[in-house]
Amino acid sequence: MFRQFWKSATQSPRTTCKEWDQINECTLDVPSGRIVVAGCTDYFPDAQRVDVLPGFYRARVYYGKPNTLSADGLDGDDHYKFVLWKAVAGPIKILKQRTVSSAG
């Protein structure tokens, strides 16, 4: 089951790495002032829309339990959190890299 949580912040959030398997951060340019929040299997016309001020944002993506996904990627206990705040453009950051176990 794909679960997501979206949050807006006024500044870079504190990072709590223990509860997440992977954390990435990037720049998001939103010239239209509208963001579409959709997963890969969502029907795009029905996806959630979020209105924000136009401009650059930093986006932090938290990944929980991505290793629980089924072979087809549709079932599992994976969950995600997205945090967005107004900021200048910057480089991609990997704040925590997940470890992938290989089946022997």
Secondary structure, 3 states (H helix, E strand, C coil): CCEEEEEECCCCCCCCCCCCCEEEEEEEEECCCEEEECCCCCCHHHCEEEECCCEEEEEEEEEECHHHCCCCCCCCCCEEEEEEEECCCCCCEEEECCCCCCCC
